[in-house]
């Protein structure tokens, strides 16, 4: 080692001959302050020196190939060491083989806030950490040594480390029919979830904790991907008893400690038609001038969007008195209306109509005709229609009876005369 300009008080350049591999490193020119023990006064920025072509000391980038698996949200550590010597130039980390994409880490450039060095300032250990891992971080990462130039050129790359991200599925979401579905028919439901990895996932449908058979789920995309989404459908037969029933979509995945579940109340899409009844108390035929009550009811319907009307002879002037809507134990509802009146003769054959209207459904109706009976002397009472026929028969009978009374003397005279004639004829025969 010799001075380039011996004795100069300004040029302290050095010349080192017979360079060896161990001479690689960073050299600093330092000005000291004289004293009992010299102290550093000021230092240069340092000159980095690498040795090229030393036998057995070729540059080597050592990088584990993986694969590595990390859960979303965790921190990923990518290891890389650079051994040997090489020309000046920094080290960069790339995701994927396209070097034109911005690096995720650069020794001599800006670095994303999620990426940090494991050993800050090391000239051989270029391992990095990536925090808060996301599904899109899955891929192959390369540790690359560059040669310094106007535009850095790649000198040597590691083999690449394959990284897969284990991501939990999003909470499942159930979608039901857009409008209400009648009991006794099938309703179609779908369940979706996304953002999970790996691809394998299990979906189970339950109705009130009882498993329902369904086709296997559709998982997209079909090929390899950083994350996946699923779609599962099921057809559920609806009954009148399903107002309080609950549908469940359950998802199981290796990233979950317990299944994810979403619930759907079948009452939100169920429509149960009413059972319509029209009854008279007392039942037909009703005694003349006695009180009779006609009761109209719509029973077991759902939801509440139902109206009921009880009319007499389709007249709005005489309608029933409605009771407040009542909810049954199974969640369905009941409506009742009643009309009380006297069974006068002029109301015979009157028509009572019970009409029930449920939103967007055909009108349901029941009709009953009042049949009035009247008492008759010496026998049980009969209906007014039968009484009128019986009265007419009695009237005809009385007319016929009166005629027989008038004709009786004449008929008796003819009978006696005919008998006397036969007797005289018999006497004449004997005399002869």
PLY file of the C-alpha trace (Angstrom):
ply
format ascii 1.0
element vertex 432
property float x
property float y
property float z
element edge 431
property int vertex1
property int vertex2
end_header
0.00 0.00 0.00
1.52 3.35 -1.07
0.56 6.99 -1.32
-0.38 8.17 -4.80
1.16 11.65 -4.07
3.75 11.14 -1.35
4.10 14.03 1.15
1.01 15.90 -0.06
-0.96 17.65 2.67
-4.11 17.59 0.61
-4.13 14.43 -1.53
-4.22 11.33 0.64
-5.14 8.88 -2.11
-3.84 5.31 -1.65
-2.77 2.58 -4.02
-3.20 -1.07 -2.95
-1.44 -3.67 -5.01
-1.97 -7.41 -5.32
-5.66 -7.21 -4.46
-7.07 -10.28 -2.71
-10.71 -11.36 -2.17
-10.51 -10.37 1.47
-9.72 -6.80 0.38
-13.38 -6.33 -0.62
-15.24 -3.89 1.60
-15.83 -0.22 2.27
-12.84 2.08 2.89
-13.07 5.36 4.81
-10.66 8.35 4.71
-10.71 9.93 8.19
-9.16 13.18 9.54
-8.06 12.95 13.19
-7.40 15.56 15.83
-3.93 15.21 17.47
-3.81 14.55 21.20
-2.60 12.14 23.83
-5.00 9.82 22.02
-6.01 10.92 18.55
-9.75 11.47 18.15
-11.75 11.36 14.91
-12.43 14.78 13.54
-14.18 14.06 10.22
-14.71 11.11 7.90
-15.33 10.67 4.22
-18.51 8.95 2.95
-16.68 5.67 2.33
-15.65 3.87 -0.83
-17.14 0.41 -1.48
-14.70 -2.03 -3.08
-15.54 -5.42 -4.55
-13.12 -7.96 -5.96
-14.00 -9.60 -9.29
-12.78 -12.99 -10.49
-11.30 -14.31 -7.31
-11.19 -18.10 -7.54
-13.84 -19.74 -5.35
-15.31 -16.37 -4.51
-17.86 -15.89 -7.32
-20.97 -13.93 -6.35
-23.81 -16.14 -5.06
-27.40 -15.20 -4.16
-28.80 -17.74 -1.72
-32.58 -17.81 -1.41
-34.85 -20.62 -0.08
-37.25 -21.80 -2.77
-40.19 -22.44 -0.44
-43.07 -22.86 -0.72
-44.01 -20.73 2.25
-47.56 -20.44 3.61
-48.68 -17.48 5.68
-52.09 -16.45 6.95
-53.59 -13.17 5.88
-52.80 -10.44 8.38
-49.59 -12.05 9.55
-45.96 -11.06 8.78
-43.97 -12.85 6.06
-40.16 -13.21 6.27
-38.24 -13.73 3.00
-34.61 -14.82 3.45
-31.76 -13.86 1.13
-27.97 -13.73 1.56
-25.40 -12.49 -0.96
-22.06 -14.32 -0.74
-18.82 -13.55 -2.52
-17.80 -10.36 -4.24
-19.09 -8.49 -7.19
-19.20 -5.07 -8.84
-20.82 -2.13 -7.13
-24.62 -2.17 -7.20
-27.56 -2.68 -4.89
-29.94 -5.54 -4.12
-33.66 -5.50 -4.89
-36.62 -7.77 -4.19
-39.12 -8.40 -7.00
-42.49 -10.14 -6.98
-42.70 -12.18 -10.16
-40.23 -12.46 -12.99
-41.01 -9.11 -14.62
-38.13 -6.82 -13.65
-39.88 -3.85 -15.25
-42.36 -3.79 -12.38
-41.38 -1.61 -9.41
-39.49 -3.65 -6.79
-41.10 -4.33 -3.41
-37.72 -3.50 -1.82
-34.69 -1.59 -3.07
-31.44 -1.15 -1.17
-30.94 2.21 -2.80
-34.48 3.41 -3.40
-37.88 3.99 -1.80
-39.53 1.02 -0.09
-43.22 0.44 0.84
-43.99 0.97 4.52
-44.97 -2.70 4.97
-41.49 -3.88 3.97
-38.46 -3.71 6.32
-34.97 -5.24 6.45
-34.38 -8.05 8.95
-30.75 -6.91 9.51
-30.61 -3.23 8.72
-27.43 -2.08 6.94
-26.01 -5.58 6.37
-23.96 -6.05 3.18
-24.64 -9.77 2.98
-28.03 -10.42 4.61
-30.83 -8.92 2.53
-33.72 -10.75 4.18
-36.92 -8.71 4.42
-40.18 -8.75 6.31
-43.62 -7.94 4.81
-46.25 -7.11 7.42
-50.04 -7.41 7.26
-50.02 -10.00 4.49
-52.95 -9.89 2.05
-54.25 -12.52 -0.41
-52.82 -10.50 -3.31
-49.33 -10.89 -1.78
-49.27 -14.54 -2.91
-46.68 -15.19 -5.63
-42.96 -15.89 -6.21
-40.39 -13.45 -4.82
-36.87 -12.98 -6.21
-33.81 -11.51 -4.48
-31.69 -9.87 -7.21
-28.16 -8.38 -7.19
-27.70 -5.48 -9.63
-24.63 -3.95 -11.29
-24.48 -0.19 -10.81
-24.72 1.83 -14.01
-26.69 4.67 -15.54
-29.45 2.11 -15.62
-28.87 -0.77 -13.21
-28.56 -4.16 -14.86
-29.31 -7.51 -13.27
-26.18 -9.38 -12.24
-27.52 -12.41 -10.42
-30.87 -13.58 -9.05
-31.93 -16.02 -6.39
-34.00 -19.07 -7.33
-37.21 -17.43 -6.09
-39.34 -18.14 -3.03
-42.93 -19.27 -3.65
-45.42 -17.78 -1.20
-49.05 -18.79 -0.70
-51.43 -16.80 1.46
-53.95 -18.65 3.58
-57.02 -16.39 3.68
-60.24 -16.88 5.62
-63.59 -16.70 3.80
-65.73 -13.63 4.16
-68.90 -14.05 6.25
-71.52 -15.88 4.14
-74.43 -13.95 2.70
-77.85 -15.49 1.90
-80.13 -14.13 -0.82
-83.75 -15.28 -1.06
-86.60 -14.80 -3.58
-87.41 -11.23 -4.60
-91.11 -11.66 -3.72
-93.13 -13.79 -1.32
-93.59 -17.48 -2.10
-96.78 -19.43 -1.36
-96.66 -22.26 1.14
-96.71 -25.63 -0.59
-94.18 -24.53 -3.24
-90.37 -24.40 -3.55
-88.22 -21.33 -2.80
-84.66 -20.94 -4.13
-81.88 -19.46 -1.98
-78.21 -18.67 -2.70
-75.22 -18.33 -0.36
-71.98 -16.52 -1.31
-68.54 -15.99 0.23
-65.20 -14.85 -1.19
-61.57 -13.94 -0.51
-60.52 -17.37 0.79
-57.49 -19.51 0.03
-56.76 -22.37 -0.45
-59.60 -23.47 -2.72
-61.11 -26.32 -0.67
-64.23 -25.27 1.25
-67.39 -26.96 2.62
-70.92 -25.54 2.55
-73.86 -26.97 4.54
-77.52 -25.85 4.44
-79.73 -26.31 7.50
-83.44 -25.71 8.13
-84.16 -25.42 11.85
-80.86 -27.28 12.51
-81.84 -30.13 10.15
-79.54 -30.63 7.17
-80.96 -30.00 3.69
-79.57 -31.79 0.64
-78.10 -29.34 -1.88
-75.86 -29.47 -4.99
-72.11 -28.94 -4.52
-70.99 -25.30 -4.49
-69.53 -23.50 -7.49
-66.00 -22.21 -6.72
-64.45 -19.58 -8.97
-62.06 -19.17 -10.68
-61.61 -22.73 -11.88
-57.80 -22.53 -12.13
-55.12 -21.39 -9.67
-55.74 -18.04 -8.04
-54.60 -15.97 -5.08
-58.14 -16.20 -3.66
-61.50 -17.79 -4.47
-65.22 -17.19 -4.19
-68.12 -19.62 -3.82
-71.78 -19.78 -4.81
-74.14 -22.38 -3.35
-77.87 -22.72 -4.10
-80.64 -24.75 -2.49
-84.37 -25.28 -3.05
-86.48 -25.33 0.10
-90.07 -26.68 0.21
-92.21 -24.21 2.17
-95.09 -25.21 4.46
-97.72 -23.35 6.49
-95.63 -24.08 9.58
-92.52 -22.23 8.34
-93.44 -18.74 9.58
-90.95 -19.11 12.45
-88.51 -21.41 10.63
-84.88 -20.41 10.02
-82.55 -21.27 7.15
-78.78 -21.48 7.79
-75.80 -21.39 5.42
-72.72 -22.82 7.16
-69.13 -22.56 5.82
-66.12 -24.60 6.94
-62.53 -23.84 5.85
-59.08 -24.85 7.10
-58.38 -21.26 8.16
-61.39 -21.17 10.50
-61.43 -22.33 14.10
-65.21 -22.72 13.94
-67.75 -22.60 11.08
-69.11 -19.32 9.76
-72.93 -19.13 9.68
-75.54 -16.85 8.18
-79.26 -17.06 9.02
-82.41 -16.28 7.03
-85.95 -16.12 8.44
-88.30 -17.96 6.09
-91.15 -15.76 7.32
-89.53 -12.88 5.41
-90.47 -14.46 2.05
-93.34 -16.82 3.00
-96.99 -16.26 2.10
-99.65 -18.47 3.74
-103.18 -18.14 2.26
-106.11 -17.88 4.70
-108.65 -20.61 5.49
-112.03 -18.90 5.02
-115.05 -19.97 7.10
-118.65 -18.65 7.20
-120.93 -20.08 9.90
-124.45 -19.33 11.27
-125.43 -19.68 14.91
-127.96 -21.22 15.21
-127.55 -23.23 12.05
-130.11 -23.22 9.23
-133.06 -23.37 9.29
-133.44 -20.56 11.84
-136.72 -20.14 13.77
-138.80 -17.20 12.60
-138.09 -13.93 14.46
-135.25 -15.45 16.47
-131.76 -13.93 16.66
-129.08 -15.35 14.36
-125.36 -14.50 14.11
-123.29 -15.06 10.99
-119.53 -15.29 11.69
-116.87 -14.87 9.02
-113.23 -15.81 9.71
-109.90 -15.86 7.85
-107.61 -18.20 9.76
-103.90 -19.07 9.64
-102.72 -16.48 7.09
-99.34 -14.73 6.81
-98.22 -11.96 6.60
-100.62 -9.36 8.02
-101.49 -7.76 4.67
-105.02 -9.25 4.66
-108.51 -7.70 4.92
-111.90 -9.27 5.62
-115.48 -8.11 4.90
-118.86 -9.66 5.80
-121.84 -8.31 3.85
-125.60 -8.98 3.61
-126.96 -9.27 0.08
-123.81 -7.53 -1.19
-124.95 -4.32 0.49
-122.42 -2.07 2.14
-125.13 -0.71 4.44
-125.29 -3.95 6.40
-121.82 -5.27 7.19
-120.26 -7.28 9.96
-118.41 -5.99 13.01
-114.70 -6.82 12.77
-112.57 -8.00 15.68
-108.90 -6.96 16.11
-106.42 -9.12 14.22
-105.03 -11.90 16.43
-101.69 -13.70 16.11
-101.65 -17.46 16.53
-99.01 -19.51 18.32
-97.40 -20.60 15.02
-96.90 -16.97 13.95
-99.86 -16.84 11.54
-102.81 -14.46 11.98
-106.61 -14.69 12.25
-109.33 -12.15 11.38
-113.02 -12.42 12.39
-116.18 -10.44 11.68
-119.78 -11.13 12.75
-123.26 -9.85 11.88
-126.20 -10.34 14.26
-129.86 -9.84 13.20
-133.40 -11.14 13.68
-134.68 -13.85 11.38
-137.71 -11.93 10.14
-139.80 -13.23 7.27
-138.44 -10.61 4.87
-134.87 -11.82 5.47
-135.61 -15.35 4.29
-133.18 -16.47 1.57
-130.88 -13.51 2.30
-127.27 -14.09 1.14
-124.33 -13.52 3.52
-120.90 -13.20 1.86
-117.49 -13.43 3.55
-114.73 -11.93 1.37
-111.00 -12.15 2.22
-108.39 -10.18 0.30
-104.65 -10.88 0.65
-102.14 -8.58 -1.02
-101.57 -9.53 -4.69
-103.66 -12.70 -4.31
-107.10 -13.62 -5.74
-110.08 -12.81 -3.51
-111.34 -15.76 -1.44
-115.09 -15.81 -0.69
-117.72 -17.95 1.05
-121.52 -17.44 0.79
-124.36 -18.74 2.98
-128.14 -18.29 2.54
-130.45 -17.72 5.53
-133.25 -20.27 5.67
-136.06 -19.37 8.13
-138.56 -21.87 9.60
-141.97 -21.16 11.18
-143.95 -23.26 13.72
-147.07 -25.18 12.51
-149.96 -26.32 14.72
-149.75 -29.93 15.91
-146.38 -30.61 14.32
-142.82 -29.48 14.37
-141.98 -26.18 12.81
-141.08 -26.08 9.11
-139.30 -23.64 6.92
-141.24 -20.78 5.43
-140.97 -22.31 1.97
-142.29 -25.64 3.22
-144.97 -23.84 5.28
-146.23 -22.00 2.22
-146.47 -25.25 0.29
-148.26 -26.99 3.19
-150.71 -24.09 3.58
-151.54 -24.28 -0.09
-152.22 -28.01 0.22
-154.53 -27.46 3.23
-156.37 -24.77 1.31
-157.01 -27.11 -1.62
-158.10 -29.82 0.80
-160.65 -27.52 2.45
-162.12 -26.60 -0.91
-162.50 -30.24 -1.82
-164.07 -31.01 1.58
-166.66 -28.27 1.20
-167.68 -29.63 -2.19
-168.15 -33.11 -0.74
-170.48 -31.74 1.95
-172.71 -30.13 -0.72
-172.83 -33.27 -2.89
-173.40 -35.78 -0.09
-177.32 -35.67 -0.03
-177.49 -36.07 -3.79
-175.10 -38.99 -3.81
-177.05 -40.67 -0.94
-180.36 -40.30 -2.84
-178.85 -41.91 -5.96
-177.45 -44.77 -3.93
-180.79 -45.55 -2.17
-182.81 -45.36 -5.40
-180.45 -47.76 -7.12
-180.69 -50.22 -4.21
-184.57 -50.14 -4.24
-184.61 -50.85 -7.95
-182.47 -53.96 -7.53
-184.77 -55.23 -4.73
-188.00 -54.86 -6.86
-186.32 -56.70 -9.75
-185.53 -59.60 -7.44
-189.12 -59.88 -6.21
-190.51 -60.04 -9.78
-188.21 -62.92 -10.62
-189.43 -64.95 -7.65
-193.12 -64.51 -8.54
-192.52 -65.84 -12.00
0 1
1 2
2 3
3 4
4 5
5 6
6 7
7 8
8 9
9 10
10 11
11 12
12 13
13 14
14 15
15 16
16 17
17 18
18 19
19 20
20 21
21 22
22 23
23 24
24 25
25 26
26 27
27 28
28 29
29 30
30 31
31 32
32 33
33 34
34 35
35 36
36 37
37 38
38 39
39 40
40 41
41 42
42 43
43 44
44 45
45 46
46 47
47 48
48 49
49 50
50 51
51 52
52 53
53 54
54 55
55 56
56 57
57 58
58 59
59 60
60 61
61 62
62 63
63 64
64 65
65 66
66 67
67 68
68 69
69 70
70 71
71 72
72 73
73 74
74 75
75 76
76 77
77 78
78 79
79 80
80 81
81 82
82 83
83 84
84 85
85 86
86 87
87 88
88 89
89 90
90 91
91 92
92 93
93 94
94 95
95 96
96 97
97 98
98 99
99 100
100 101
101 102
102 103
103 104
104 105
105 106
106 107
107 108
108 109
109 110
110 111
111 112
112 113
113 114
114 115
115 116
116 117
117 118
118 119
119 120
120 121
121 122
122 123
123 124
124 125
125 126
126 127
127 128
128 129
129 130
130 131
131 132
132 133
133 134
134 135
135 136
136 137
137 138
138 139
139 140
140 141
141 142
142 143
143 144
144 145
145 146
146 147
147 148
148 149
149 150
150 151
151 152
152 153
153 154
154 155
155 156
156 157
157 158
158 159
159 160
160 161
161 162
162 163
163 164
164 165
165 166
166 167
167 168
168 169
169 170
170 171
171 172
172 173
173 174
174 175
175 176
176 177
177 178
178 179
179 180
180 181
181 182
182 183
183 184
184 185
185 186
186 187
187 188
188 189
189 190
190 191
191 192
192 193
193 194
194 195
195 196
196 197
197 198
198 199
199 200
200 201
201 202
202 203
203 204
204 205
205 206
206 207
207 208
208 209
209 210
210 211
211 212
212 213
213 214
214 215
215 216
216 217
217 218
218 219
219 220
220 221
221 222
222 223
223 224
224 225
225 226
226 227
227 228
228 229
229 230
230 231
231 232
232 233
233 234
234 235
235 236
236 237
237 238
238 239
239 240
240 241
241 242
242 243
243 244
244 245
245 246
246 247
247 248
248 249
249 250
250 251
251 252
252 253
253 254
254 255
255 256
256 257
257 258
258 259
259 260
260 261
261 262
262 263
263 264
264 265
265 266
266 267
267 268
268 269
269 270
270 271
271 272
272 273
273 274
274 275
275 276
276 277
277 278
278 279
279 280
280 281
281 282
282 283
283 284
284 285
285 286
286 287
287 288
288 289
289 290
290 291
291 292
292 293
293 294
294 295
295 296
296 297
297 298
298 299
299 300
300 301
301 302
302 303
303 304
304 305
305 306
306 307
307 308
308 309
309 310
310 311
311 312
312 313
313 314
314 315
315 316
316 317
317 318
318 319
319 320
320 321
321 322
322 323
323 324
324 325
325 326
326 327
327 328
328 329
329 330
330 331
331 332
332 333
333 334
334 335
335 336
336 337
337 338
338 339
339 340
340 341
341 342
342 343
343 344
344 345
345 346
346 347
347 348
348 349
349 350
350 351
351 352
352 353
353 354
354 355
355 356
356 357
357 358
358 359
359 360
360 361
361 362
362 363
363 364
364 365
365 366
366 367
367 368
368 369
369 370
370 371
371 372
372 373
373 374
374 375
375 376
376 377
377 378
378 379
379 380
380 381
381 382
382 383
383 384
384 385
385 386
386 387
387 388
388 389
389 390
390 391
391 392
392 393
393 394
394 395
395 396
396 397
397 398
398 399
399 400
400 401
401 402
402 403
403 404
404 405
405 406
406 407
407 408
408 409
409 410
410 411
411 412
412 413
413 414
414 415
415 416
416 417
417 418
418 419
419 420
420 421
421 422
422 423
423 424
424 425
425 426
426 427
427 428
428 429
429 430
430 431
